[in-house]
Amino acid sequence: MSTNTLNILITGGRAPVALDLARNLHASEHSIYIAESLKTNLCRHSKSVTKSFLVSKPNTDERSFISEIIQLINDYGISLLIPTCEETFYISKYKEKIEQATNAKLFVDELEKLKVLHNKYTFIQKVKECGLSTPATFMVDSQEGLLNVLGSSFAYKTKLVLKPVYSRFGSKVKIFENTKDTAFKIIISESNPWVIQRYIEGEQICTYSICIGGEIRAYSAYKSSFRTGIGASINFESVMDRDIFDWVSDIVRKLDFTGQISFDLIKTQDGGIYPIECNPRTTSGLHLVSRRYALQDAFLNIKSETALARENEKAMLLLPMFLFGGFNIRKLSDIRKWFAVIRDSKEVVFSFGDMKPFLNQVNSFINLVYISIRKGISITEASTCDIEWNGDL
């Protein structure tokens, strides 16, 4: 693909990673367009965005969503489409149709591959097929099935993790010692299967990669001290670990993966690496490799070498740090750590030259609160309820 100025369409403009990506590619002299189904989104008022469009909700009207994407690509001469959030799956489903109807390249892999990776059970099975270690994992689709697993030798005196096959941000994860009472506190069915997994003690490390043909073009690994609940990180500290990089390189090569892919891993004290789940889309690790030309070179495959996050690179989301960071504080040292994160980390939404996204965060948050109250779901769930994909394509 030419390195001349391109018109690039980014979907998922609600996400801080989409804003960071838009700013980065704009700084690399490209024209950025945003398509988003949430009216109040971070990218909408950014100076880095040429134009932002409100489109249909993909998980309730996918055909209109795809038709609108095709029209935008043709009307504005889009050369490259980069999905960021779970609308990725809907775009992947119609990848061939979109590419036949337009002149754009879609930076996403085929749907069948994404489906295997997004499903928390089939992902573990795929990692096994690749010859890599995994935690013992079972899928259950009934209360009886869960009770059978809990009553087996697998679960005896063992710390376990229970989570839906399709979920995000750790919003429904349950970590518990074996007790059959747990089976009656959740709803499990054939249409809502869950995974039960052996808990692995160790350090949790998340990775983010931009890949082309099974080769990594940009990469970061990070740990987090502060989260919203169990899963969603709100600060990101770069980790330089060759074993983790080699693990990711191995699996993306065996998958021949093209697109953005993220892994949640546990590294044990003896050096073992165990996968927990995979997100075949953009995640917050992008913030750690977001420097001028690095993302352009990765997405456009301009340079063969891999762009790596710098050692000790730190980033954060300031508003969530104030709203939710306090829930992670258990002792005095956690307070000192919170202040250190605020002091030492790059705030990914704030920019002196592009203030409106930072100032409009409050409006976006109020809208999510309204959605969460109206639908009776958490704020985190409200942030993805119109785009999330739960295996129904």
Rosetta blueprint (number, residue, H / E / L):
1 M L
2 S L
3 T L
4 N L
5 T L
6 L L
7 N E
8 I E
9 L E
10 I E
11 T E
12 G L
13 G L
14 R L
15 A L
16 P H
17 V H
18 A H
19 L H
20 D H
21 L H
22 A H
23 R H
24 N H
25 L H
26 H H
27 A H
28 S L
29 E L
30 H L
31 S E
32 I E
33 Y E
34 I E
35 A E
36 E E
37 S L
38 L L
39 K L
40 T L
41 N L
42 L H
43 C H
44 R H
45 H H
46 S L
47 K L
48 S L
49 V E
50 T E
51 K E
52 S E
53 F E
54 L E
55 V L
56 S L
57 K L
58 P L
59 N L
60 T L
61 D L
62 E H
63 R H
64 S H
65 F H
66 I H
67 S H
68 E H
69 I H
70 I H
71 Q H
72 L H
73 I H
74 N H
75 D H
76 Y L
77 G L
78 I L
79 S L
80 L E
81 L E
82 I E
83 P E
84 T L
85 C L
86 E L
87 E H
88 T H
89 F H
90 Y H
91 I H
92 S H
93 K H
94 Y L
95 K H
96 E H
97 K H
98 I H
99 E H
100 Q H
101 A H
102 T L
103 N L
104 A L
105 K E
106 L E
107 F L
108 V L
109 D L
110 E L
111 L H
112 E H
113 K H
114 L H
115 K H
116 V H
117 L H
118 H H
119 N L
120 K H
121 Y H
122 T H
123 F H
124 I H
125 Q H
126 K H
127 V H
128 K H
129 E H
130 C L
131 G L
132 L L
133 S L
134 T L
135 P L
136 A L
137 T E
138 F E
139 M E
140 V E
141 D L
142 S L
143 Q H
144 E H
145 G H
146 L H
147 L H
148 N H
149 V H
150 L H
151 G L
152 S L
153 S H
154 F H
155 A H
156 Y L
157 K L
158 T L
159 K E
160 L E
161 V E
162 L E
163 K E
164 P E
165 V L
166 Y L
167 S L
168 R L
169 F L
170 G L
171 S L
172 K L
173 V L
174 K E
175 I E
176 F E
177 E E
178 N L
179 T L
180 K H
181 D H
182 T H
183 A H
184 F H
185 K L
186 I L
187 I L
188 I L
189 S E
190 E L
191 S L
192 N E
193 P L
194 W E
195 V E
196 I E
197 Q E
198 R E
199 Y L
200 I L
201 E L
202 G L
203 E E
204 Q E
205 I E
206 C E
207 T E
208 Y E
209 S E
210 I E
211 C E
212 I E
213 G L
214 G L
215 E E
216 I E
217 R E
218 A E
219 Y E
220 S E
221 A E
222 Y E
223 K E
224 S L
225 S L
226 F L
227 R E
228 T E
229 G L
230 I L
231 G L
232 A E
233 S E
234 I L
235 N E
236 F E
237 E E
238 S E
239 V L
240 M L
241 D L
242 R H
243 D H
244 I H
245 F H
246 D H
247 W H
248 V H
249 S H
250 D H
251 I H
252 V H
253 R H
254 K H
255 L H
256 D L
257 F L
258 T L
259 G E
260 Q E
261 I E
262 S E
263 F E
264 D E
265 L E
266 I E
267 K E
268 T L
269 Q L
270 D L
271 G L
272 G L
273 I E
274 Y E
275 P E
276 I E
277 E E
278 C E
279 N E
280 P L
281 R L
282 T L
283 T L
284 S H
285 G H
286 L H
287 H H
288 L H
289 V H
290 S L
291 R L
292 R L
293 Y L
294 A H
295 L H
296 Q H
297 D H
298 A H
299 F H
300 L L
301 N L
302 I L
303 K L
304 S L
305 E L
306 T L
307 A E
308 L E
309 A L
310 R L
311 E L
312 N L
313 E L
314 K E
315 A E
316 M E
317 L L
318 L H
319 L H
320 P H
321 M H
322 F H
323 L H
324 F H
325 G H
326 G H
327 F H
328 N H
329 I L
330 R L
331 K L
332 L H
333 S H
334 D H
335 I H
336 R H
337 K H
338 W H
339 F H
340 A H
341 V H
342 I H
343 R H
344 D H
345 S L
346 K E
347 E E
348 V L
349 V L
350 F L
351 S L
352 F L
353 G L
354 D L
355 M L
356 K H
357 P H
358 F H
359 L H
360 N L
361 Q H
362 V H
363 N H
364 S H
365 F H
366 I H
367 N H
368 L H
369 V H
370 Y H
371 I H
372 S H
373 I H
374 R H
375 K H
376 G L
377 I L
378 S L
379 I H
380 T H
381 E H
382 A H
383 S L
384 T L
385 C L
386 D L
387 I L
388 E L
389 W L
390 N L
391 G L
392 D L
393 L L
